[in-house]
């Protein structure tokens, strides 16, 4: 070759290889948290905005970015670098999207409730002692014409004068609570009321109850009767040809862990009513019963559950139900993303038909709970069904029929995580997971919301259609409707997708998504083609790396979504895929999104014009054209000025078809009761139709001369202020530092080991009581020679890499102990000053933890004493939790104890003891780990104040010490603690006279 030609090629090659940016690996890269870029050339633009040249500049905004650099020395002269700044909170499947922290609930305007209906379902006659479930539902009134009786998607609080501490929070028309078991016989109606709507439901508590015991096999039909009292003490199995009939008003008391097995050809028929429901209840909300298992079809025989007017309360005892198979029973061949026991499991061929039924999970934040449903090949026919406070609504696959009308799936999260918190989870806490497998599922007028994952996940390969008609999706951290898989077809008609991570997704595979005449408002992303499962190769692959589907928005409103209204980005090929997102007669509020989606396949789209088009939103509102609620979406109404926000958020309860406005005012006072105040700031916030969130900012006075700063909203237009004002007090000083009572990796532990009966024969199974008959969990227990003393944690054996003293029993796996008992003593100078205790435990696999003999660990840590007679945890009991090799077997579970949950501790010099028993998941476990820690938080001396002040023309009670408990009484003779009320709280008017007092700890 000509030497000149060789030199020419080398020069061209060198020019083309020279990067216009550093890092040189920027293109198609995913960088956690941030990336620092230096660009050269004559110009650079990042996402359309000028980017500095020759200066190392950090890019921190989470999301997909394009940097366009022009340099005449390059070939080509203009080069584009696509990259993602990853969201560390999200998994790689969504890492190009900012975290969605759904805004907190805002109550709807009281006037919107006028003429509507409130229905309350509660037991009419009930035994003493059992938890009492109550269900509330809102429906449209007579003015709705043909739609009277349809679900009413409003937010409110149903309060009952006879149960003042147990309000029912209604989310989009549905809510429930569980009253503590009554201790005194008599008639105490649930007199519920919300914004002028009333429902007086009689509840009579029996002085004595005679129980009929049921358990075991039922070979022929039985009628358990109406208003019966049934105590199920063992698992029920209903044989082929047998029907168990349960009449209205019956209470089925379920012992811990009991299940109902319905064989093919068997049936359970529950004939309750809304006014006299059948109730399935445990002895307590922490002693869960199991669930109902409709077993697989055999020949022409199918298992059936037909229920009306029924409340299932606190089920799900087996936290690994899908992984356990009772001897002689069918395999649990269910698809599932979570292992917790469902209330109803519907096997192939079985039929579950529910009308006016509620599944009510425990109300305690950290209480163990189950899933709602699980189905594979069975039919689900639901009308007016509520599932609330579950791990998940469950996965339903290959159902011959799935029809849900006017239902609700609410509050799906793990124990310990508040659905209203900012916590971002990715743990399959879906409202529903629907896999039609070639069939068509239909949901009508159903609300799905407050889920820590998806509202409805319709993913997985295979044809099949899921139709949503007039459904409402809200507060799903990930997608309102998540969709993926070849030939999957999710369609939302006349629906609302509101305050979610993404309103409608068209993900990997070949789904064909549709939003037809829907409102997708206030989400992080309105509607999207593409997700982030791609292989990052730049080519379409197969399975989760294949993107051949499409999404259509027809006649829909994609408005004021925070990141994108309409977005089509395939992260596997690093290119926009706007041709796969068709928009017809739709409206968006982002001009860039409109330009991208106005391709040859699109028509009739435009930017949203709120002034002329606002009335289009009326049909999507819970009450068309009504006033909306206005409030600060905050967790706490009262803070110190140290928490003064950079900006105050003000939110509507829902979007409005009309312009909305409210005045805000910030003022300082010497005391809340002071009549004089100093103006700090004032103004007005305005919303055009479709907007739901606004902010205003006010600087905190420095120095701050005020005893309290009051922030109020008032004088609303087309809306009503539905929340309390905000109070900011000067800080009172830092609380006392936490005290570590038992540290991690501490010395001073003793342990005793129990092995399998056929294992190491020199061990005593249980730690025997000492000479004074004190158990091993007693602080003064005297350890015998069988205890190994002065050991350092963590302890264990096998592959975990424990650094402490290893347990070295025998030489083979089968000789190692099933259970290890460990204890460590400590002292506390003044237990009365302890506000809370934090207990931490490293355990492979399961653990029970005790403080001075009182168990303080939840059964979700793998050990359930309720599964054994007498509530004992046996030395050879296996853990229901399995900690696979990896970080989880070295992780610490934690539980915080406070209030009534604080165990009694002894003041020094007396001893206290932290005691832990760790159980293996199998008798031949290859490894074990054990460590514990305990720390105390102390109460600072109270400098609290309380008082009654007028704010915004209304009287409010306030108190500054969060440890105080407000109590109320209507007669001065019976005081009720009011944990439902926080400072400031409004004073009830004279027509419902109330007295208040504070109880100090």
JOZI-V679790 format. One line per field, one symbol per residue. ss: DSSP state (H for helix, E for strand, - for the rest). phi: phi as a letter, one per 20 degrees, with the letter a starting at -180 (. if undefined). psi: psi as a letter, one per 40 degrees, with the letter a starting at -180 (. if undefined). A space follows every 50 residues. Layout:
BEGIN
ss = ???
phi = ???
psi = ???
END
This chain:
BEGIN
ss = --HHHHHHHHHHHHHHH---EE------EEEE--EEEEE---EEEE--EE --E---EEE---EEEEEEEE-------EEEEEEEEE-----HHH------ ---------HHHH---EEEEEE--EE-----EEEEEEEE--HHHHHH--- E----EEEEE--EEEEEEEEE--EEEEEE------EE--EEEEE--EEEE E--EE------EEEEEEE---EEEE---EEEEEEEEEE----EEEEE--- EEEE-----EEE----EEEEE------EEEEE---------EEE---E-- E--EEEEEEEEEE-------HHH------------------EEEEE---- EEEEEEEEEE----------EEEEEE--EEEEEEEEEEEE----EEE--- -EEEE--EEEEE-------------------EEEE----EEEEE--EEEE E----EE------EEEEEE--EEEEE--EEEE-----EEEEEE--EEE-- -EEEEE--E--EEEEE--EEE---EEEEE-------------HHH-E--E EEEE--EEE----EEEEEEE----EE-HHHEEEE--EE--HHHHHHH--- --E--EE--HHHHHHHHHHH-------EEEE------EEEHHH----EEE EE-------EEEEEEEEEE--------EEEEEEEEEE-----EEEE---- -------EEEEEEEEEE-EEE----EEEE---------EEEE------EE EEEE---------------------------------EEEE---EEE--- -----E------HHH---EEEEEEEE-E--HHHEEEEEEEEEEE-EEEEE E--EE---HHH---HHH-HHH---------------HHHH-EEEEEEEHH H-----E----EEEEEEEE--------EEEEEEEEEEE-------EEEEE E--EEEEEE-----EEEEE------EE-------EE---HHH--EEEEE- -
phi = .ggfffffffffffffefeebcffeffldcdfmabdddddodbbcdlndg dfdmcfcfddffqeccddddbgfdcffdcddebcefeffefffcfecgfe dgffgdfffgffegmecddcdbffcbffnegdecccbdcfefffmfegnf gdeddacedcfecfecfdfedlncabbcefgfdcfqecfeefbblnecbe dfcdeffccdeeecanfdecfcdfnelecddedbfecdfgnecedcegnf ddedfgnfcdddfgnebddddecfecfecdcefbfddfeerddeefgcme ececcccclccedldnfeecffedcggndffeedfbdceffefcddegnf cdccclccddegefgdffbdeecbbcmdeccdclddccmcfafoecclfg bccccldbccmdafgndffeeegddbcmeefbcdcflndddccclddcal decefcddfofofqccdddmecdblefedfcdbbofmfcecddldddcmc fcfbdcefncfcebddlcddcmefcfcbencdfgemencfdclfddcceb ccdcldddclefdbecbcceffdlbfcffededcldccddffffffeeef edameaffdffedgffegfefgcgmffdfcaeecececbeffdgffbeec cefbfcecfcbbecbcbdcfbgffeebdfdabrcdcdegofccccbccff gcfeeefbdddcdalfdlbcfdcefddcdffdoffgffdeecefleenec bcdcdfgeeffeeegdfffefemeffeefdgefeffeedlddefdrbnef mfeefeecemdcgfeeffccdcbbebccfbgfefebcddcbebcdcbccc dlnefcefffeocdffedfmmeeffdfeffdddfgpffededfbbddblf efffdefgefecceccdddefcfdfebbcbabbbccddefgfdfcbacce cmncececbddfefdeccbecmdcecfdffdceecfeffffcgcdcbdde f
psi = ihddddddddddddddehieiiieedhfihhhdihhhhiiadiihhfeih hiiehhhihehhahihhhhhhdeihidhihhhihhihddiieefeehihh giiihhiihddeeheaihhhhihdhiiidiihihhihhiiadeebeehei ihgihihhihdegdegihhhhfeiiiihiihiehiihgihgiihfehihh hhhhhhdihhhhhiiahhdiiiheiifihhhheihhhhiheihhhhiiei hhhhiheiihhhiheiihhhfiiddgihhhiidieegiacahhhiiihbe hiiihhiifihhhgafdhefdeehhiheiiiggihieieihidhhhihdi hhhhhfihhhiiehdeiiiaicihhheiihhhhghhhigidieihhifhd hhhhhfihhighiiiehheeiehhigffgidihhgdfeahihhhfihhif hebichhfiiiiiihhhhhfihhifhdbidhhhiihehghhhhfihhhfi dhdhigaibfigihhhfihghfidhcihhiafeieeeeihbibeehgeai ihhhfihghfiddidhhghhedefiifdeehhhhfihiehddddddefad eiieiiihgddeedededdeidhheiiiihihgidhehiiedehidihhh iidiiieihiiiiihhiiididehdiihhdiiahiihihdiehiiiihhh hhiheidihhhiiifihfihheiiihhhiiieiiiiiihhdhiifiaeii iiihiidebheeihdihiiadefhieehdehhhaeehhifihiiiaiaee fheahihghaeideeiidhhhiihiiihdgddehdihhhihhhhdiihhi hfehheiieeeehhdeeiheeihidehihehhgihaddeeihiihhhibe ehihihiieiiihhhhhhiidiefieiiihiiihihhihihhfiiiahih hfeihhhiieheeihhiiieeeehhhigeehihiiihiideghiiiiihi .
END
